Amino acid sequence: MPLFNSKLQNFIGPGIIFAGAAIGGSHLMSSTTAGARFGFSLVGLILITNFLKYPFLLVGTRFTASTGMSLLEGFKKRNSSYLPIFLIVSLVTGTFTIAAVALFQGFF
């Protein structure tokens, strides 16, 4: 017995399933919880965040597509001191991200 009937599979298609897998459960839970708690009061913050984030995502994907290198390889090739800086920034932002998700989920 298939998980979905063929009509539903044709409607949602592979693209929407891939997008759902790429977004992940934490984003789905965080966004719905934040929406339920704060309504539309966070829309401005979300728009600003995406507006500031988009150029970096665009440059990163163009770099990897044109050179065939990952961003970490590009950082290392440019200057070997970029990798420790990247690690520190990733650890700090990752810690704050986990704390923010936990805060909005009501774990604290």
C-alpha positions in Angstrom: 0.0 0.0 0.0 1.6 3.3 -1.0 2.1 6.0 1.6 0.3 8.6 -0.6 -2.2 8.0 -3.4 -1.0 9.0 -6.8 -3.2 12.1 -7.0 -1.6 13.5 -3.8 1.9 12.6 -5.1 1.2 14.4 -8.3 0.0 17.4 -6.4 2.9 17.8 -3.9 5.5 16.5 -6.3 9.2 15.9 -5.5 10.0 19.6 -5.2 7.7 20.2 -2.2 8.9 17.0 -0.5 12.6 18.1 -1.1 11.8 21.6 0.3 10.2 20.1 3.4 13.2 17.9 3.9 15.6 20.8 3.4 13.8 23.1 5.8 13.7 20.5 8.6 11.5 19.9 11.5 13.1 22.5 13.8 12.3 25.3 11.4 8.8 24.2 11.0 8.3 23.9 14.7 10.0 27.2 15.4 8.1 29.2 12.8 4.7 27.9 13.8 5.4 28.4 17.5 6.7 31.9 16.9 3.7 32.6 14.7 1.3 31.4 17.4 3.0 33.4 20.1 3.9 36.6 18.4 1.6 36.8 15.4 2.8 39.2 12.7 5.0 41.2 15.1 8.1 39.4 13.9 7.5 39.9 10.1 9.8 42.9 9.9 12.6 41.0 11.6 12.1 38.1 9.3 12.2 40.3 6.2 15.3 42.2 7.3 17.1 38.9 8.1 16.3 37.4 4.7 17.2 40.6 3.0 20.6 40.6 4.7 21.2 36.9 4.3 20.4 36.6 0.6 23.6 38.2 -0.9 25.7 35.8 1.1 23.8 32.8 0.0 23.9 34.0 -3.6 27.7 34.6 -3.6 28.3 31.3 -1.8 26.4 29.3 -4.4 27.9 31.1 -7.3 31.4 30.6 -5.9 30.9 26.8 -5.5 29.2 26.5 -8.9 31.9 28.4 -10.8 35.0 27.0 -9.0 34.0 23.5 -8.0 35.4 24.2 -4.5 33.5 24.3 -1.2 33.4 27.6 0.7 35.9 26.2 3.2 38.3 25.3 0.5 37.9 28.8 -0.9 38.6 30.3 2.6 41.7 28.2 3.0 43.0 29.1 -0.5 42.4 32.8 0.2 44.0 32.9 3.6 44.6 30.0 6.0 43.6 32.2 9.0 40.1 32.4 7.7 39.3 28.8 8.8 39.8 29.4 12.6 37.8 32.6 12.3 35.0 30.7 10.5 35.0 28.0 13.2 34.7 30.6 16.0 31.9 32.5 14.2 30.1 29.2 13.5 30.3 28.1 17.1 29.1 31.5 18.5 26.2 31.8 16.0 25.3 28.2 16.4 25.2 28.5 20.2 22.9 31.6 19.9 20.7 29.9 17.3 20.2 26.9 19.5 19.5 29.1 22.5 17.0 31.2 20.5 15.2 28.1 19.2 15.0 26.6 22.7 13.7 30.0 24.0 10.9 30.2 21.5 10.0 26.5 22.1 9.6 27.3 25.8 12.5 25.0 27.0 13.9 27.8 29.2 
